[in-house]
Each structure stands twice: as C-alpha cells, then as structure tokens.
Amino acid sequence: MSDTADETSLGAALQPSADVRRARWLLTGHFAGQGVVMATWATRLPAVKEAAGLMLNGPKEFSRARDSSVAR
C-alpha cells in the first residue's frame, strides 16, 4: 500500500456519518432558536415590568401596598 491510499482511508474514517451531521445541524438550530427567543424576551422585560407595575421607581400604589404589608 502507498501512503496516499492510507491517508484517503484514514480521512474517510474520520468523517462523521450523515446522522451525526444531521444531529449537529439540528442542535445548532435548536440553540440558535433558543437564543432568538431569549433575546426577544429580554428586550421586552422592561415593558412587561412597567405594565405590571413592578418598576423599581414604579407607581406609588405599589410602594404603599408593599410598605403596608411589611409593617403588619
């Protein structure tokens, strides 16, 4: 056998199977999708907090309700 034949068979042996390549692409797509969802939700958090009245310097009604429950 020549060195070229050995390198070719070794290269073929190191190639991942079609199932492994497919799984890698699916996993990459899954994490990319999760990243998009988390990025979208993270940018909406301030608006959601404001709508729910949970801002740090939010409505006085929330502050009074919180202070009165602590005093009890």
N, C-alpha and C positions, 0 to 999 in steps of 0.2 A: 504494500500500500504506500501511496505517496502522502506527503504532508498535506497537500491540497484536499485529498479525499477525507482525511481525518478532521480537518478544520470544517469542512462542509457538514459532515455528520454531527460534529460537536455543536455547530451553530444551529442545526435543526433540532437537536436535543434540548437546547436552551430556550427555544421559542415556546411561549405559553400556548396552551391549547385554545381553541375557539371559545370554550366555556369559560376559561379564566379571563380572556379578553373581554367577553361579554359581561362577566361579573364585575370587572374593573370599571367598565363604562357605566353600568347600572349604579354602582356605588358612588362613582363620581357625580352622576346626575342627581342621585339622592341627596348628597351633601350640598351640591350647588343649589338645589331646590330649597333645602332647609335654610341655607344662608340667605336666600332671597326672602323667604317668609320671615325670618328673624329680623332682617334689615328693615323690612316693611313695617313690622310690628314695633320695632324700636323707635322708628321715626314718628309713629302715631301715639306713643305713650304720653307725651305732654298734653295732647288734645284730649285723650281719654281721661287723664287725671283731672284736667280742668273741667270737663263735662260732668265728672262725678263729684266735683267739689273737694278734691283731695290735694290741691296745690299747697305748697309749703306756706305761702302767704295768701291762702285762699279766702273764701267768704268768711265773714265774721260769725255767721250762724254755725259753721263747722267748728270754729275756735271755741265759741261759747259752749256748744254741746260737749266738746271734748273736755273742757275745763270743768264743767259741772259734773261730769261723770267721774272725774278724778277726785273731786272734793268729797264725794259721798263715801 
